[in-house]
Amino acid sequence: MTSVLTPRLRECLVHARDGLTAIQIGDAMGLSYRTVNQYLSDCYRRLGARNRTQAVSIAVRRGEIPIADEPKPPA
């Protein structure tokens, strides 16, 4: 299956999956609040989702983003 999300949109959606707010996502990605909201809206449109939760669910099901990040090995 071919990806409908760009790498940057996937990164934004991973942060959303992890429960970050738009402001926190912007801080993590070096983007403004408005740009994050535009990215999320683009994710919804591309995935056919109505909200953030549904977008994350569809993206995980399609293999666009992982269910969770890989655990880090012990130091």
C-alpha positions in Angstrom: 0.0 0.0 0.0 1.3 3.4 -0.9 1.5 6.1 1.7 -0.9 9.0 1.5 1.0 11.0 4.2 4.3 12.8 3.8 7.0 12.1 6.3 6.3 15.5 8.0 2.6 14.7 8.2 3.4 11.3 9.7 5.7 12.9 12.3 2.9 15.4 13.2 0.4 12.5 13.6 2.8 10.5 15.7 3.0 13.4 18.1 -0.8 13.6 18.1 -0.9 9.8 18.8 1.3 10.5 21.9 -1.2 13.0 23.2 0.6 16.2 22.5 -1.4 19.4 22.0 -1.0 21.5 18.8 1.2 23.9 20.7 3.4 21.0 22.0 3.6 19.5 18.5 4.6 22.9 17.2 7.4 23.2 19.8 8.6 19.6 19.0 8.6 20.2 15.3 9.6 23.8 15.2 6.3 24.9 13.7 3.6 27.5 14.6 0.3 26.5 16.1 -1.5 27.4 12.9 0.8 25.3 10.8 0.3 22.3 13.1 -3.5 22.7 12.8 -3.1 22.9 9.0 -1.0 19.7 9.0 -3.6 17.9 11.1 -6.4 19.1 8.9 -4.4 17.8 5.9 -4.0 14.4 7.6 -7.8 14.2 8.3 -8.5 15.0 4.6 -6.0 12.5 3.2 -7.1 9.8 5.6 -10.9 10.5 5.4 -11.0 11.2 9.1 -13.3 13.5 11.1 -11.0 14.1 14.1 -7.6 13.5 15.6 -8.5 10.2 17.2 -10.0 8.8 14.0 -7.0 10.0 12.0 -4.5 8.2 14.3 -6.6 5.1 14.3 -6.8 5.0 10.5 -3.1 5.8 10.2 -2.1 2.9 12.5 -4.5 0.5 10.8 -3.0 1.5 7.4 0.6 1.2 8.7 1.3 4.9 8.1 2.4 5.2 11.7 3.4 2.6 14.4 1.1 1.8 17.3 3.8 3.0 19.6 7.5 3.9 19.4 9.9 1.1 19.8 11.1 0.8 23.4 14.6 2.0 24.0 17.2 -0.6 25.1 18.4 -0.3 28.7 21.5 1.9 29.2 
